[in-house]
Amino acid sequence: MQILQLTRLPIPDAEQIVRQADMISALTLQRDLLMHQAEEQRLKWVSEKYGWERMVEALISQQTKNRTASDRDDVSDHIQLS
């Protein structure tokens, strides 16, 4: 008896199936767009991070050069005073 009841279930409404398929399609497109936007944002952040790292390296290098030159000037001044 149970098998007959399962096979006698009403056939789903064709319009409902089409609406559900349209909704699934729209949600899939939205998900793909959001994933693409998230990837673009991630790449932008990576690029900005790289730029900041390069800037920090340049500033540290410049500061090191200035310190080295300043240290040499201090040594030269000390030698001249002696």
mmCIF file of the N, C-alpha and C atoms, coordinates in Angstrom:
data_MODEL
# 
_entry.id   MODEL 
# 
loop_
_atom_site.group_PDB 
_atom_site.id 
_atom_site.type_symbol 
_atom_site.label_atom_id 
_atom_site.label_alt_id 
_atom_site.label_comp_id 
_atom_site.label_asym_id 
_atom_site.label_entity_id 
_atom_site.label_seq_id 
_atom_site.pdbx_PDB_ins_code 
_atom_site.Cartn_x 
_atom_site.Cartn_y 
_atom_site.Cartn_z 
_atom_site.occupancy 
_atom_site.B_iso_or_equiv 
_atom_site.pdbx_formal_charge 
_atom_site.auth_seq_id 
_atom_site.auth_comp_id 
_atom_site.auth_asym_id 
_atom_site.auth_atom_id 
_atom_site.pdbx_PDB_model_num 
ATOM 1   N N  . MET A 1 1  ? 0.803  -1.187 0.000   1.00 0.00 ? 1  MET A N  1 
ATOM 2   C CA . MET A 1 1  ? 0.000  0.000  0.000   1.00 0.00 ? 1  MET A CA 1 
ATOM 3   C C  . MET A 1 1  ? 0.856  1.265  0.000   1.00 0.00 ? 1  MET A C  1 
ATOM 4   N N  . GLN A 1 2  ? 1.909  1.245  0.778   1.00 0.00 ? 2  GLN A N  1 
ATOM 5   C CA . GLN A 1 2  ? 2.787  2.411  0.907   1.00 0.00 ? 2  GLN A CA 1 
ATOM 6   C C  . GLN A 1 2  ? 3.390  2.785  -0.448  1.00 0.00 ? 2  GLN A C  1 
ATOM 7   N N  . ILE A 1 3  ? 3.793  1.831  -1.219  1.00 0.00 ? 3  ILE A N  1 
ATOM 8   C CA . ILE A 1 3  ? 4.413  2.098  -2.523  1.00 0.00 ? 3  ILE A CA 1 
ATOM 9   C C  . ILE A 1 3  ? 3.418  2.770  -3.455  1.00 0.00 ? 3  ILE A C  1 
ATOM 10  N N  . LEU A 1 4  ? 2.217  2.355  -3.449  1.00 0.00 ? 4  LEU A N  1 
ATOM 11  C CA . LEU A 1 4  ? 1.211  2.965  -4.308  1.00 0.00 ? 4  LEU A CA 1 
ATOM 12  C C  . LEU A 1 4  ? 0.960  4.416  -3.929  1.00 0.00 ? 4  LEU A C  1 
ATOM 13  N N  . GLN A 1 5  ? 0.998  4.715  -2.667  1.00 0.00 ? 5  GLN A N  1 
ATOM 14  C CA . GLN A 1 5  ? 0.773  6.095  -2.246  1.00 0.00 ? 5  GLN A CA 1 
ATOM 15  C C  . GLN A 1 5  ? 1.923  6.997  -2.710  1.00 0.00 ? 5  GLN A C  1 
ATOM 16  N N  . LEU A 1 6  ? 3.137  6.509  -2.648  1.00 0.00 ? 6  LEU A N  1 
ATOM 17  C CA . LEU A 1 6  ? 4.283  7.309  -3.095  1.00 0.00 ? 6  LEU A CA 1 
ATOM 18  C C  . LEU A 1 6  ? 4.236  7.562  -4.593  1.00 0.00 ? 6  LEU A C  1 
ATOM 19  N N  . THR A 1 7  ? 3.777  6.593  -5.340  1.00 0.00 ? 7  THR A N  1 
ATOM 20  C CA . THR A 1 7  ? 3.744  6.773  -6.803  1.00 0.00 ? 7  THR A CA 1 
ATOM 21  C C  . THR A 1 7  ? 2.551  7.604  -7.238  1.00 0.00 ? 7  THR A C  1 
ATOM 22  N N  . ARG A 1 8  ? 1.599  7.798  -6.373  1.00 0.00 ? 8  ARG A N  1 
ATOM 23  C CA . ARG A 1 8  ? 0.410  8.576  -6.715  1.00 0.00 ? 8  ARG A CA 1 
ATOM 24  C C  . ARG A 1 8  ? 0.523  10.038 -6.283  1.00 0.00 ? 8  ARG A C  1 
ATOM 25  N N  . LEU A 1 9  ? 1.684  10.471 -5.815  1.00 0.00 ? 9  LEU A N  1 
ATOM 26  C CA . LEU A 1 9  ? 1.845  11.865 -5.402  1.00 0.00 ? 9  LEU A CA 1 
ATOM 27  C C  . LEU A 1 9  ? 1.556  12.774 -6.586  1.00 0.00 ? 9  LEU A C  1 
ATOM 28  N N  . PRO A 1 10 ? 0.981  13.926 -6.320  1.00 0.00 ? 10 PRO A N  1 
ATOM 29  C CA . PRO A 1 10 ? 0.667  14.828 -7.434  1.00 0.00 ? 10 PRO A CA 1 
ATOM 30  C C  . PRO A 1 10 ? 1.949  15.316 -8.114  1.00 0.00 ? 10 PRO A C  1 
ATOM 31  N N  . ILE A 1 11 ? 1.843  15.543 -9.383  1.00 0.00 ? 11 ILE A N  1 
ATOM 32  C CA . ILE A 1 11 ? 2.974  16.078 -10.161 1.00 0.00 ? 11 ILE A CA 1 
ATOM 33  C C  . ILE A 1 11 ? 3.127  17.549 -9.790  1.00 0.00 ? 11 ILE A C  1 
ATOM 34  N N  . PRO A 1 12 ? 4.363  17.970 -9.494  1.00 0.00 ? 12 PRO A N  1 
ATOM 35  C CA . PRO A 1 12 ? 4.563  19.376 -9.119  1.00 0.00 ? 12 PRO A CA 1 
ATOM 36  C C  . PRO A 1 12 ? 4.087  20.310 -10.224 1.00 0.00 ? 12 PRO A C  1 
ATOM 37  N N  . ASP A 1 13 ? 3.638  21.484 -9.803  1.00 0.00 ? 13 ASP A N  1 
ATOM 38  C CA . ASP A 1 13 ? 3.172  22.496 -10.732 1.00 0.00 ? 13 ASP A CA 1 
ATOM 39  C C  . ASP A 1 13 ? 4.334  22.965 -11.598 1.00 0.00 ? 13 ASP A C  1 
ATOM 40  N N  . ALA A 1 14 ? 4.151  22.960 -12.898 1.00 0.00 ? 14 ALA A N  1 
ATOM 41  C CA . ALA A 1 14 ? 5.207  23.350 -13.839 1.00 0.00 ? 14 ALA A CA 1 
ATOM 42  C C  . ALA A 1 14 ? 5.631  24.803 -13.609 1.00 0.00 ? 14 ALA A C  1 
ATOM 43  N N  . GLU A 1 15 ? 4.676  25.681 -13.318 1.00 0.00 ? 15 GLU A N  1 
ATOM 44  C CA . GLU A 1 15 ? 5.002  27.091 -13.078 1.00 0.00 ? 15 GLU A CA 1 
ATOM 45  C C  . GLU A 1 15 ? 5.886  27.244 -11.838 1.00 0.00 ? 15 GLU A C  1 
ATOM 46  N N  . GLN A 1 16 ? 5.581  26.458 -10.814 1.00 0.00 ? 16 GLN A N  1 
ATOM 47  C CA . GLN A 1 16 ? 6.395  26.520 -9.594  1.00 0.00 ? 16 GLN A CA 1 
ATOM 48  C C  . GLN A 1 16 ? 7.819  26.053 -9.881  1.00 0.00 ? 16 GLN A C  1 
ATOM 49  N N  . ILE A 1 17 ? 7.960  25.014 -10.661 1.00 0.00 ? 17 ILE A N  1 
ATOM 50  C CA . ILE A 1 17 ? 9.300  24.512 -11.013 1.00 0.00 ? 17 ILE A CA 1 
ATOM 51  C C  . ILE A 1 17 ? 10.061 25.571 -11.802 1.00 0.00 ? 17 ILE A C  1 
ATOM 52  N N  . VAL A 1 18 ? 9.397  26.245 -12.731 1.00 0.00 ? 18 VAL A N  1 
ATOM 53  C CA . VAL A 1 18 ? 10.046 27.295 -13.520 1.00 0.00 ? 18 VAL A CA 1 
ATOM 54  C C  . VAL A 1 18 ? 10.452 28.453 -12.610 1.00 0.00 ? 18 VAL A C  1 
ATOM 55  N N  . ARG A 1 19 ? 9.571  28.863 -11.696 1.00 0.00 ? 19 ARG A N  1 
ATOM 56  C CA . ARG A 1 19 ? 9.909  29.952 -10.762 1.00 0.00 ? 19 ARG A CA 1 
ATOM 57  C C  . ARG A 1 19 ? 11.101 29.570 -9.887  1.00 0.00 ? 19 ARG A C  1 
ATOM 58  N N  . GLN A 1 20 ? 11.097 28.338 -9.418  1.00 0.00 ? 20 GLN A N  1 
ATOM 59  C CA . GLN A 1 20 ? 12.217 27.885 -8.579  1.00 0.00 ? 20 GLN A CA 1 
ATOM 60  C C  . GLN A 1 20 ? 13.517 27.850 -9.385  1.00 0.00 ? 20 GLN A C  1 
ATOM 61  N N  . ALA A 1 21 ? 13.441 27.396 -10.621 1.00 0.00 ? 21 ALA A N  1 
ATOM 62  C CA . ALA A 1 21 ? 14.631 27.370 -11.477 1.00 0.00 ? 21 ALA A CA 1 
ATOM 63  C C  . ALA A 1 21 ? 15.138 28.783 -11.734 1.00 0.00 ? 21 ALA A C  1 
ATOM 64  N N  . ASP A 1 22 ? 14.219 29.716 -11.973 1.00 0.00 ? 22 ASP A N  1 
ATOM 65  C CA . ASP A 1 22 ? 14.613 31.118 -12.177 1.00 0.00 ? 22 ASP A CA 1 
ATOM 66  C C  . ASP A 1 22 ? 15.273 31.680 -10.920 1.00 0.00 ? 22 ASP A C  1 
ATOM 67  N N  . MET A 1 23 ? 14.699 31.371 -9.764  1.00 0.00 ? 23 MET A N  1 
ATOM 68  C CA . MET A 1 23 ? 15.262 31.860 -8.499  1.00 0.00 ? 23 MET A CA 1 
ATOM 69  C C  . MET A 1 23 ? 16.654 31.275 -8.271  1.00 0.00 ? 23 MET A C  1 
ATOM 70  N N  . ILE A 1 24 ? 16.796 29.997 -8.521  1.00 0.00 ? 24 ILE A N  1 
ATOM 71  C CA . ILE A 1 24 ? 18.108 29.350 -8.367  1.00 0.00 ? 24 ILE A CA 1 
ATOM 72  C C  . ILE A 1 24 ? 19.124 29.989 -9.312  1.00 0.00 ? 24 ILE A C  1 
ATOM 73  N N  . SER A 1 25 ? 18.702 30.250 -10.540 1.00 0.00 ? 25 SER A N  1 
ATOM 74  C CA . SER A 1 25 ? 19.596 30.888 -11.520 1.00 0.00 ? 25 SER A CA 1 
ATOM 75  C C  . SER A 1 25 ? 20.004 32.285 -11.063 1.00 0.00 ? 25 SER A C  1 
ATOM 76  N N  . ALA A 1 26 ? 19.033 33.070 -10.585 1.00 0.00 ? 26 ALA A N  1 
ATOM 77  C CA . ALA A 1 26 ? 19.330 34.431 -10.124 1.00 0.00 ? 26 ALA A CA 1 
ATOM 78  C C  . ALA A 1 26 ? 20.259 34.399 -8.917  1.00 0.00 ? 26 ALA A C  1 
ATOM 79  N N  . LEU A 1 27 ? 20.009 33.494 -7.990  1.00 0.00 ? 27 LEU A N  1 
ATOM 80  C CA . LEU A 1 27 ? 20.868 33.397 -6.804  1.00 0.00 ? 27 LEU A CA 1 
ATOM 81  C C  . LEU A 1 27 ? 22.273 32.934 -7.171  1.00 0.00 ? 27 LEU A C  1 
ATOM 82  N N  . THR A 1 28 ? 22.369 32.054 -8.135  1.00 0.00 ? 28 THR A N  1 
ATOM 83  C CA . THR A 1 28 ? 23.687 31.596 -8.599  1.00 0.00 ? 28 THR A CA 1 
ATOM 84  C C  . THR A 1 28 ? 24.466 32.748 -9.222  1.00 0.00 ? 28 THR A C  1 
ATOM 85  N N  . LEU A 1 29 ? 23.788 33.545 -10.043 1.00 0.00 ? 29 LEU A N  1 
ATOM 86  C CA . LEU A 1 29 ? 24.452 34.707 -10.647 1.00 0.00 ? 29 LEU A CA 1 
ATOM 87  C C  . LEU A 1 29 ? 24.887 35.708 -9.574  1.00 0.00 ? 29 LEU A C  1 
ATOM 88  N N  . GLN A 1 30 ? 24.026 35.935 -8.596  1.00 0.00 ? 30 GLN A N  1 
ATOM 89  C CA . GLN A 1 30 ? 24.366 36.854 -7.515  1.00 0.00 ? 30 GLN A CA 1 
ATOM 90  C C  . GLN A 1 30 ? 25.560 36.347 -6.728  1.00 0.00 ? 30 GLN A C  1 
ATOM 91  N N  . ARG A 1 31 ? 25.572 35.054 -6.426  1.00 0.00 ? 31 ARG A N  1 
ATOM 92  C CA . ARG A 1 31 ? 26.700 34.463 -5.702  1.00 0.00 ? 31 ARG A CA 1 
ATOM 93  C C  . ARG A 1 31 ? 27.994 34.619 -6.499  1.00 0.00 ? 31 ARG A C  1 
ATOM 94  N N  . ASP A 1 32 ? 27.933 34.341 -7.796  1.00 0.00 ? 32 ASP A N  1 
ATOM 95  C CA . ASP A 1 32 ? 29.126 34.464 -8.634  1.00 0.00 ? 32 ASP A CA 1 
ATOM 96  C C  . ASP A 1 32 ? 29.637 35.902 -8.666  1.00 0.00 ? 32 ASP A C  1 
ATOM 97  N N  . LEU A 1 33 ? 28.705 36.861 -8.749  1.00 0.00 ? 33 LEU A N  1 
ATOM 98  C CA . LEU A 1 33 ? 29.091 38.272 -8.747  1.00 0.00 ? 33 LEU A CA 1 
ATOM 99  C C  . LEU A 1 33 ? 29.752 38.643 -7.425  1.00 0.00 ? 33 LEU A C  1 
ATOM 100 N N  . LEU A 1 34 ? 29.155 38.216 -6.312  1.00 0.00 ? 34 LEU A N  1 
ATOM 101 C CA . LEU A 1 34 ? 29.727 38.517 -5.003  1.00 0.00 ? 34 LEU A CA 1 
ATOM 102 C C  . LEU A 1 34 ? 31.107 37.876 -4.830  1.00 0.00 ? 34 LEU A C  1 
ATOM 103 N N  . MET A 1 35 ? 31.262 36.662 -5.312  1.00 0.00 ? 35 MET A N  1 
ATOM 104 C CA . MET A 1 35 ? 32.572 36.005 -5.217  1.00 0.00 ? 35 MET A CA 1 
ATOM 105 C C  . MET A 1 35 ? 33.605 36.742 -6.061  1.00 0.00 ? 35 MET A C  1 
ATOM 106 N N  . HIS A 1 36 ? 33.193 37.206 -7.231  1.00 0.00 ? 36 HIS A N  1 
ATOM 107 C CA . HIS A 1 36 ? 34.110 37.959 -8.100  1.00 0.00 ? 36 HIS A CA 1 
ATOM 108 C C  . HIS A 1 36 ? 34.508 39.275 -7.437  1.00 0.00 ? 36 HIS A C  1 
ATOM 109 N N  . GLN A 1 37 ? 33.531 39.970 -6.857  1.00 0.00 ? 37 GLN A N  1 
ATOM 110 C CA . GLN A 1 37 ? 33.826 41.227 -6.170  1.00 0.00 ? 37 GLN A CA 1 
ATOM 111 C C  . GLN A 1 37 ? 34.743 41.001 -4.973  1.00 0.00 ? 37 GLN A C  1 
ATOM 112 N N  . ALA A 1 38 ? 34.512 39.936 -4.232  1.00 0.00 ? 38 ALA A N  1 
ATOM 113 C CA . ALA A 1 38 ? 35.360 39.629 -3.071  1.00 0.00 ? 38 ALA A CA 1 
ATOM 114 C C  . ALA A 1 38 ? 36.788 39.339 -3.520  1.00 0.00 ? 38 ALA A C  1 
ATOM 115 N N  . GLU A 1 39 ? 36.941 38.622 -4.617  1.00 0.00 ? 39 GLU A N  1 
ATOM 116 C CA . GLU A 1 39 ? 38.283 38.320 -5.127  1.00 0.00 ? 39 GLU A CA 1 
ATOM 117 C C  . GLU A 1 39 ? 38.987 39.595 -5.590  1.00 0.00 ? 39 GLU A C  1 
ATOM 118 N N  . GLU A 1 40 ? 38.253 40.474 -6.265  1.00 0.00 ? 40 GLU A N  1 
ATOM 119 C CA . GLU A 1 40 ? 38.839 41.748 -6.693  1.00 0.00 ? 40 GLU A CA 1 
ATOM 120 C C  . GLU A 1 40 ? 39.281 42.568 -5.484  1.00 0.00 ? 40 GLU A C  1 
ATOM 121 N N  . GLN A 1 41 ? 38.464 42.603 -4.449  1.00 0.00 ? 41 GLN A N  1 
ATOM 122 C CA . GLN A 1 41 ? 38.803 43.346 -3.234  1.00 0.00 ? 41 GLN A CA 1 
ATOM 123 C C  . GLN A 1 41 ? 40.029 42.734 -2.557  1.00 0.00 ? 41 GLN A C  1 
ATOM 124 N N  . ARG A 1 42 ? 40.089 41.403 -2.519  1.00 0.00 ? 42 ARG A N  1 
ATOM 125 C CA . ARG A 1 42 ? 41.242 40.734 -1.910  1.00 0.00 ? 42 ARG A CA 1 
ATOM 126 C C  . ARG A 1 42 ? 42.520 41.080 -2.664  1.00 0.00 ? 42 ARG A C  1 
ATOM 127 N N  . LEU A 1 43 ? 42.455 41.049 -3.996  1.00 0.00 ? 43 LEU A N  1 
ATOM 128 C CA . LEU A 1 43 ? 43.629 41.393 -4.799  1.00 0.00 ? 43 LEU A CA 1 
ATOM 129 C C  . LEU A 1 43 ? 44.038 42.842 -4.586  1.00 0.00 ? 43 LEU A C  1 
ATOM 130 N N  . LYS A 1 44 ? 43.050 43.732 -4.448  1.00 0.00 ? 44 LYS A N  1 
ATOM 131 C CA . LYS A 1 44 ? 43.347 45.145 -4.185  1.00 0.00 ? 44 LYS A CA 1 
ATOM 132 C C  . LYS A 1 44 ? 44.059 45.288 -2.846  1.00 0.00 ? 44 LYS A C  1 
ATOM 133 N N  . TRP A 1 45 ? 43.576 44.589 -1.816  1.00 0.00 ? 45 TRP A N  1 
ATOM 134 C CA . TRP A 1 45 ? 44.208 44.654 -0.498  1.00 0.00 ? 45 TRP A CA 1 
ATOM 135 C C  . TRP A 1 45 ? 45.630 44.101 -0.539  1.00 0.00 ? 45 TRP A C  1 
ATOM 136 N N  . VAL A 1 46 ? 45.829 43.025 -1.275  1.00 0.00 ? 46 VAL A N  1 
ATOM 137 C CA . VAL A 1 46 ? 47.172 42.449 -1.396  1.00 0.00 ? 46 VAL A CA 1 
ATOM 138 C C  . VAL A 1 46 ? 48.103 43.458 -2.061  1.00 0.00 ? 46 VAL A C  1 
ATOM 139 N N  . SER A 1 47 ? 47.608 44.113 -3.104  1.00 0.00 ? 47 SER A N  1 
ATOM 140 C CA . SER A 1 47 ? 48.413 45.112 -3.808  1.00 0.00 ? 47 SER A CA 1 
ATOM 141 C C  . SER A 1 47 ? 48.742 46.294 -2.895  1.00 0.00 ? 47 SER A C  1 
ATOM 142 N N  . GLU A 1 48 ? 47.751 46.767 -2.156  1.00 0.00 ? 48 GLU A N  1 
ATOM 143 C CA . GLU A 1 48 ? 47.992 47.881 -1.237  1.00 0.00 ? 48 GLU A CA 1 
ATOM 144 C C  . GLU A 1 48 ? 48.978 47.482 -0.141  1.00 0.00 ? 48 GLU A C  1 
ATOM 145 N N  . LYS A 1 49 ? 48.830 46.272 0.364   1.00 0.00 ? 49 LYS A N  1 
ATOM 146 C CA . LYS A 1 49 ? 49.755 45.778 1.404   1.00 0.00 ? 49 LYS A CA 1 
ATOM 147 C C  . LYS A 1 49 ? 51.178 45.741 0.858   1.00 0.00 ? 49 LYS A C  1 
ATOM 148 N N  . TYR A 1 50 ? 51.333 45.252 -0.368  1.00 0.00 ? 50 TYR A N  1 
ATOM 149 C CA . TYR A 1 50 ? 52.653 45.199 -0.989  1.00 0.00 ? 50 TYR A CA 1 
ATOM 150 C C  . TYR A 1 50 ? 53.227 46.614 -1.129  1.00 0.00 ? 50 TYR A C  1 
ATOM 151 N N  . GLY A 1 51 ? 52.375 47.561 -1.545  1.00 0.00 ? 51 GLY A N  1 
ATOM 152 C CA . GLY A 1 51 ? 52.830 48.946 -1.684  1.00 0.00 ? 51 GLY A CA 1 
ATOM 153 C C  . GLY A 1 51 ? 53.290 49.525 -0.355  1.00 0.00 ? 51 GLY A C  1 
ATOM 154 N N  . TRP A 1 52 ? 52.530 49.259 0.710   1.00 0.00 ? 52 TRP A N  1 
ATOM 155 C CA . TRP A 1 52 ? 52.925 49.752 2.038   1.00 0.00 ? 52 TRP A CA 1 
ATOM 156 C C  . TRP A 1 52 ? 54.230 49.099 2.493   1.00 0.00 ? 52 TRP A C  1 
ATOM 157 N N  . GLU A 1 53 ? 54.381 47.811 2.220   1.00 0.00 ? 53 GLU A N  1 
ATOM 158 C CA . GLU A 1 53 ? 55.629 47.127 2.601   1.00 0.00 ? 53 GLU A CA 1 
ATOM 159 C C  . GLU A 1 53 ? 56.824 47.739 1.878   1.00 0.00 ? 53 GLU A C  1 
ATOM 160 N N  . ARG A 1 54 ? 56.657 48.021 0.590   1.00 0.00 ? 54 ARG A N  1 
ATOM 161 C CA . ARG A 1 54 ? 57.741 48.642 -0.186  1.00 0.00 ? 54 ARG A CA 1 
ATOM 162 C C  . ARG A 1 54 ? 58.056 50.032 0.366   1.00 0.00 ? 54 ARG A C  1 
ATOM 163 N N  . MET A 1 55 ? 57.013 50.795 0.737   1.00 0.00 ? 55 MET A N  1 
ATOM 164 C CA . MET A 1 55 ? 57.226 52.128 1.275   1.00 0.00 ? 55 MET A CA 1 
ATOM 165 C C  . MET A 1 55 ? 57.986 52.050 2.604   1.00 0.00 ? 55 MET A C  1 
ATOM 166 N N  . VAL A 1 56 ? 57.605 51.103 3.443   1.00 0.00 ? 56 VAL A N  1 
ATOM 167 C CA . VAL A 1 56 ? 58.286 50.935 4.729   1.00 0.00 ? 56 VAL A CA 1 
ATOM 168 C C  . VAL A 1 56 ? 59.746 50.568 4.501   1.00 0.00 ? 56 VAL A C  1 
ATOM 169 N N  . GLU A 1 57 ? 60.000 49.658 3.563   1.00 0.00 ? 57 GLU A N  1 
ATOM 170 C CA . GLU A 1 57 ? 61.386 49.283 3.259   1.00 0.00 ? 57 GLU A CA 1 
ATOM 171 C C  . GLU A 1 57 ? 62.193 50.495 2.798   1.00 0.00 ? 57 GLU A C  1 
ATOM 172 N N  . ALA A 1 58 ? 61.590 51.321 1.941   1.00 0.00 ? 58 ALA A N  1 
ATOM 173 C CA . ALA A 1 58 ? 62.293 52.510 1.435   1.00 0.00 ? 58 ALA A CA 1 
ATOM 174 C C  . ALA A 1 58 ? 62.570 53.498 2.564   1.00 0.00 ? 58 ALA A C  1 
ATOM 175 N N  . LEU A 1 59 ? 61.598 53.702 3.446   1.00 0.00 ? 59 LEU A N  1 
ATOM 176 C CA . LEU A 1 59 ? 61.799 54.627 4.564   1.00 0.00 ? 59 LEU A CA 1 
ATOM 177 C C  . LEU A 1 59 ? 62.863 54.111 5.526   1.00 0.00 ? 59 LEU A C  1 
ATOM 178 N N  . ILE A 1 60 ? 62.849 52.807 5.799   1.00 0.00 ? 60 ILE A N  1 
ATOM 179 C CA . ILE A 1 60 ? 63.871 52.227 6.683   1.00 0.00 ? 60 ILE A CA 1 
ATOM 180 C C  . ILE A 1 60 ? 65.246 52.359 6.045   1.00 0.00 ? 60 ILE A C  1 
ATOM 181 N N  . SER A 1 61 ? 65.330 52.091 4.744   1.00 0.00 ? 61 SER A N  1 
ATOM 182 C CA . SER A 1 61 ? 66.600 52.215 4.037   1.00 0.00 ? 61 SER A CA 1 
ATOM 183 C C  . SER A 1 61 ? 67.102 53.655 4.075   1.00 0.00 ? 61 SER A C  1 
ATOM 184 N N  . GLN A 1 62 ? 66.195 54.592 3.835   1.00 0.00 ? 62 GLN A N  1 
ATOM 185 C CA . GLN A 1 62 ? 66.571 56.010 3.861   1.00 0.00 ? 62 GLN A CA 1 
ATOM 186 C C  . GLN A 1 62 ? 67.027 56.411 5.266   1.00 0.00 ? 62 GLN A C  1 
ATOM 187 N N  . GLN A 1 63 ? 66.306 55.953 6.272   1.00 0.00 ? 63 GLN A N  1 
ATOM 188 C CA . GLN A 1 63 ? 66.671 56.285 7.648   1.00 0.00 ? 63 GLN A CA 1 
ATOM 189 C C  . GLN A 1 63 ? 68.031 55.677 7.994   1.00 0.00 ? 63 GLN A C  1 
ATOM 190 N N  . THR A 1 64 ? 68.282 54.471 7.534   1.00 0.00 ? 64 THR A N  1 
ATOM 191 C CA . THR A 1 64 ? 69.567 53.818 7.792   1.00 0.00 ? 64 THR A CA 1 
ATOM 192 C C  . THR A 1 64 ? 70.702 54.600 7.126   1.00 0.00 ? 64 THR A C  1 
ATOM 193 N N  . LYS A 1 65 ? 70.495 55.050 5.876   1.00 0.00 ? 65 LYS A N  1 
ATOM 194 C CA . LYS A 1 65 ? 71.508 55.849 5.181   1.00 0.00 ? 65 LYS A CA 1 
ATOM 195 C C  . LYS A 1 65 ? 71.781 57.144 5.931   1.00 0.00 ? 65 LYS A C  1 
ATOM 196 N N  . ASN A 1 66 ? 70.712 57.804 6.352   1.00 0.00 ? 66 ASN A N  1 
ATOM 197 C CA . ASN A 1 66 ? 70.875 59.072 7.075   1.00 0.00 ? 66 ASN A CA 1 
ATOM 198 C C  . ASN A 1 66 ? 71.597 58.855 8.392   1.00 0.00 ? 66 ASN A C  1 
ATOM 199 N N  . ARG A 1 67 ? 71.273 57.784 9.079   1.00 0.00 ? 67 ARG A N  1 
ATOM 200 C CA . ARG A 1 67 ? 71.945 57.490 10.342  1.00 0.00 ? 67 ARG A CA 1 
ATOM 201 C C  . ARG A 1 67 ? 73.427 57.212 10.109  1.00 0.00 ? 67 ARG A C  1 
ATOM 202 N N  . THR A 1 68 ? 73.729 56.444 9.072   1.00 0.00 ? 68 THR A N  1 
ATOM 203 C CA . THR A 1 68 ? 75.122 56.118 8.767   1.00 0.00 ? 68 THR A CA 1 
ATOM 204 C C  . THR A 1 68 ? 75.895 57.385 8.439   1.00 0.00 ? 68 THR A C  1 
ATOM 205 N N  . ALA A 1 69 ? 75.296 58.260 7.637   1.00 0.00 ? 69 ALA A N  1 
ATOM 206 C CA . ALA A 1 69 ? 75.967 59.521 7.294   1.00 0.00 ? 69 ALA A CA 1 
ATOM 207 C C  . ALA A 1 69 ? 76.122 60.382 8.540   1.00 0.00 ? 69 ALA A C  1 
ATOM 208 N N  . SER A 1 70 ? 75.104 60.405 9.373   1.00 0.00 ? 70 SER A N  1 
ATOM 209 C CA . SER A 1 70 ? 75.159 61.185 10.607  1.00 0.00 ? 70 SER A CA 1 
ATOM 210 C C  . SER A 1 70 ? 76.231 60.630 11.537  1.00 0.00 ? 70 SER A C  1 
ATOM 211 N N  . ASP A 1 71 ? 76.319 59.302 11.636  1.00 0.00 ? 71 ASP A N  1 
ATOM 212 C CA . ASP A 1 71 ? 77.343 58.677 12.476  1.00 0.00 ? 71 ASP A CA 1 
ATOM 213 C C  . ASP A 1 71 ? 78.749 59.034 11.977  1.00 0.00 ? 71 ASP A C  1 
ATOM 214 N N  . ARG A 1 72 ? 78.922 59.033 10.654  1.00 0.00 ? 72 ARG A N  1 
ATOM 215 C CA . ARG A 1 72 ? 80.232 59.394 10.098  1.00 0.00 ? 72 ARG A CA 1 
ATOM 216 C C  . ARG A 1 72 ? 80.570 60.846 10.410  1.00 0.00 ? 72 ARG A C  1 
ATOM 217 N N  . ASP A 1 73 ? 79.580 61.710 10.309  1.00 0.00 ? 73 ASP A N  1 
ATOM 218 C CA . ASP A 1 73 ? 79.810 63.124 10.634  1.00 0.00 ? 73 ASP A CA 1 
ATOM 219 C C  . ASP A 1 73 ? 80.197 63.274 12.098  1.00 0.00 ? 73 ASP A C  1 
ATOM 220 N N  . ASP A 1 74 ? 79.536 62.523 12.979  1.00 0.00 ? 74 ASP A N  1 
ATOM 221 C CA . ASP A 1 74 ? 79.864 62.580 14.405  1.00 0.00 ? 74 ASP A CA 1 
ATOM 222 C C  . ASP A 1 74 ? 81.297 62.129 14.652  1.00 0.00 ? 74 ASP A C  1 
ATOM 223 N N  . VAL A 1 75 ? 81.720 61.056 13.967  1.00 0.00 ? 75 VAL A N  1 
ATOM 224 C CA . VAL A 1 75 ? 83.084 60.554 14.126  1.00 0.00 ? 75 VAL A CA 1 
ATOM 225 C C  . VAL A 1 75 ? 84.074 61.582 13.591  1.00 0.00 ? 75 VAL A C  1 
ATOM 226 N N  . SER A 1 76 ? 83.782 62.186 12.438  1.00 0.00 ? 76 SER A N  1 
ATOM 227 C CA . SER A 1 76 ? 84.657 63.194 11.849  1.00 0.00 ? 76 SER A CA 1 
ATOM 228 C C  . SER A 1 76 ? 84.768 64.402 12.782  1.00 0.00 ? 76 SER A C  1 
ATOM 229 N N  . ASP A 1 77 ? 83.644 64.837 13.336  1.00 0.00 ? 77 ASP A N  1 
ATOM 230 C CA . ASP A 1 77 ? 83.674 65.964 14.279  1.00 0.00 ? 77 ASP A CA 1 
ATOM 231 C C  . ASP A 1 77 ? 84.501 65.623 15.498  1.00 0.00 ? 77 ASP A C  1 
ATOM 232 N N  . HIS A 1 78 ? 84.388 64.420 15.993  1.00 0.00 ? 78 HIS A N  1 
ATOM 233 C CA . HIS A 1 78 ? 85.117 63.985 17.172  1.00 0.00 ? 78 HIS A CA 1 
ATOM 234 C C  . HIS A 1 78 ? 86.616 63.947 16.881  1.00 0.00 ? 78 HIS A C  1 
ATOM 235 N N  . ILE A 1 79 ? 86.973 63.455 15.682  1.00 0.00 ? 79 ILE A N  1 
ATOM 236 C CA . ILE A 1 79 ? 88.397 63.377 15.307  1.00 0.00 ? 79 ILE A CA 1 
ATOM 237 C C  . ILE A 1 79 ? 88.977 64.790 15.163  1.00 0.00 ? 79 ILE A C  1 
ATOM 238 N N  . GLN A 1 80 ? 88.226 65.703 14.566  1.00 0.00 ? 80 GLN A N  1 
ATOM 239 C CA . GLN A 1 80 ? 88.713 67.063 14.366  1.00 0.00 ? 80 GLN A CA 1 
ATOM 240 C C  . GLN A 1 80 ? 88.867 67.796 15.696  1.00 0.00 ? 80 GLN A C  1 
ATOM 241 N N  . LEU A 1 81 ? 88.032 67.503 16.673  1.00 0.00 ? 81 LEU A N  1 
ATOM 242 C CA . LEU A 1 81 ? 88.116 68.149 17.965  1.00 0.00 ? 81 LEU A CA 1 
ATOM 243 C C  . LEU A 1 81 ? 89.299 67.633 18.768  1.00 0.00 ? 81 LEU A C  1 
ATOM 244 N N  . SER A 1 82 ? 89.743 66.434 18.483  1.00 0.00 ? 82 SER A N  1 
ATOM 245 C CA . SER A 1 82 ? 90.823 65.824 19.291  1.00 0.00 ? 82 SER A CA 1 
ATOM 246 C C  . SER A 1 82 ? 92.162 66.362 18.961  1.00 0.00 ? 82 SER A C  1 
# 
